[in-house]
Amino acid sequence: MEPENILDEIAKEVSVCVKCKLHHSRKKAVPGEGPSDSEIMFIGEAPGFHENEQGRPFVGAAGKFLDSLLENIGMSKKDVYITNVVKCRPPGNRDPEQEEIDTCTSNYLERQIEIINPKVIVTLGRFSMGLYMSDVKISNVHGQARWINDRLVIPMYHPAAALHQPKLKEVIQKDFDTLPELVKQVKLRDNPQGNDPVNGDQDTSDNPSQLSLF
């Protein structure tokens, strides 16, 4: 079965899922969307009001900010895969509970990651960051890329944080600005004999010091 068909099957499962209590407050599940071969995967926290209405991720105010962040680095939502830790809106926009996170991650998110196999995973917010990094504060590690399970993971603030704390807007923008270079470096690591499209023939895969954010 083709990857996009498998993702469609996962989405169908999500739409009727009753594995945790979040289905009681669900209007439309939000499985995620984007190319099945996306190089970048964004993992947010949970659907909000607008996402629950439309069944699509990041379509509210935070989604508009995400649109602008991607546009500033020459990308759009159609270029990346976007999903959340949990696929159904927690009632009253409360934080997702650990049991809900564990259930949704093991049944759906891990399968999505396996199928898409992104070069870079960007976690948006502390709950998705917690899947990869424990006992750390996002204020201390945001924008710092790490190799985890042979995949580059970059923790970032959730775009919604800038709506509540405007001073974070510039911080989030600077973190996003690093993405194109990081993707390029991952490609060089995976294909050390390839050519750097910007600087010509350079093999930097064995020189991690060149990756200032690692």
ZIBELNOR-V218689 format. One record per residue. N is the residue number from 0. RES is the residue in one letter. PHI is phi as a letter, one per 30 degrees, with the letter a starting at -180 (none if undefined). NEAR is the number of other ideal C-beta (glycine too) atoms within 8 Angstrom. Layout:
{{N;RES;PHI;NEAR} {N;RES;PHI;NEAR}}
This chain:
{{0;M;none;4} {1;E;d;6} {2;P;e;9} {3;E;d;7} {4;N;d;8} {5;I;d;12} {6;L;d;14} {7;D;d;8} {8;E;d;9} {9;I;d;13} {10;A;d;10} {11;K;d;8} {12;E;d;10} {13;V;d;12} {14;S;d;10} {15;V;c;6} {16;C;d;13} {17;V;b;5} {18;K;d;7} {19;C;b;12} {20;K;d;5} {21;L;d;13} {22;H;d;10} {23;H;d;6} {24;S;c;9} {25;R;d;10} {26;K;c;5} {27;K;b;9} {28;A;d;11} {29;V;b;16} {30;P;d;12} {31;G;k;13} {32;E;a;9} {33;G;k;13} {34;P;d;8} {35;S;d;12} {36;D;c;7} {37;S;d;12} {38;E;d;9} {39;I;b;15} {40;M;b;16} {41;F;c;12} {42;I;b;13} {43;G;d;14} {44;E;c;13} {45;A;a;14} {46;P;d;12} {47;G;c;10} {48;F;e;8} {49;H;d;9} {50;E;d;15} {51;N;d;15} {52;E;d;8} {53;Q;c;8} {54;G;i;9} {55;R;b;8} {56;P;d;13} {57;F;h;12} {58;V;c;8} {59;G;c;10} {60;A;d;7} {61;A;d;12} {62;G;d;12} {63;K;d;8} {64;F;d;13} {65;L;d;13} {66;D;e;10} {67;S;d;8} {68;L;d;12} {69;L;d;13} {70;E;d;9} {71;N;d;9} {72;I;c;10} {73;G;i;5} {74;M;b;9} {75;S;b;7} {76;K;d;11} {77;K;d;6} {78;D;c;10} {79;V;b;14} {80;Y;c;15} {81;I;b;13} {82;T;b;15} {83;N;b;13} {84;V;d;14} {85;V;c;14} {86;K;c;14} {87;C;b;15} {88;R;d;15} {89;P;d;14} {90;P;e;7} {91;G;i;4} {92;N;h;8} {93;R;d;6} {94;D;d;7} {95;P;d;12} {96;E;d;7} {97;Q;e;5} {98;E;d;7} {99;E;d;13} {100;I;d;14} {101;D;d;8} {102;T;d;10} {103;C;d;14} {104;T;d;11} {105;S;d;7} {106;N;d;10} {107;Y;b;13} {108;L;d;12} {109;E;d;9} {110;R;d;10} {111;Q;d;14} {112;I;d;11} {113;E;d;7} {114;I;d;11} {115;I;d;14} {116;N;h;6} {117;P;d;12} {118;K;d;10} {119;V;b;16} {120;I;c;14} {121;V;c;13} {122;T;c;13} {123;L;c;12} {124;G;j;13} {125;R;d;7} {126;F;d;12} {127;S;d;13} {128;M;e;13} {129;G;d;9} {130;L;d;11} {131;Y;c;10} {132;M;b;11} {133;S;c;4} {134;D;h;3} {135;V;b;8} {136;K;c;5} {137;I;d;11} {138;S;d;5} {139;N;c;6} {140;V;b;11} {141;H;e;11} {142;G;i;12} {143;Q;c;8} {144;A;d;13} {145;R;b;10} {146;W;d;8} {147;I;b;9} {148;N;h;3} {149;D;i;4} {150;R;b;10} {151;L;d;12} {152;V;c;14} {153;I;b;17} {154;P;d;13} {155;M;b;12} {156;Y;d;13} {157;H;d;10} {158;P;e;14} {159;A;d;10} {160;A;d;11} {161;A;d;12} {162;L;d;9} {163;H;c;5} {164;Q;b;6} {165;P;e;6} {166;K;d;6} {167;L;d;10} {168;K;e;9} {169;E;d;7} {170;V;d;11} {171;I;d;14} {172;Q;d;10} {173;K;d;9} {174;D;d;12} {175;F;d;12} {176;D;d;8} {177;T;d;12} {178;L;d;13} {179;P;e;8} {180;E;d;7} {181;L;d;14} {182;V;d;12} {183;K;d;11} {184;Q;d;11} {185;V;d;12} {186;K;d;10} {187;L;d;14} {188;R;d;8} {189;D;d;8} {190;N;b;7} {191;P;d;9} {192;Q;d;4} {193;G;d;7} {194;N;c;5} {195;D;d;11} {196;P;d;4} {197;V;c;4} {198;N;c;4} {199;G;i;5} {200;D;d;5} {201;Q;b;7} {202;D;c;8} {203;T;c;10} {204;S;d;8} {205;D;c;6} {206;N;b;6} {207;P;d;6} {208;S;d;4} {209;Q;d;7} {210;L;c;10} {211;S;d;4} {212;L;c;9} {213;F;d;7}}
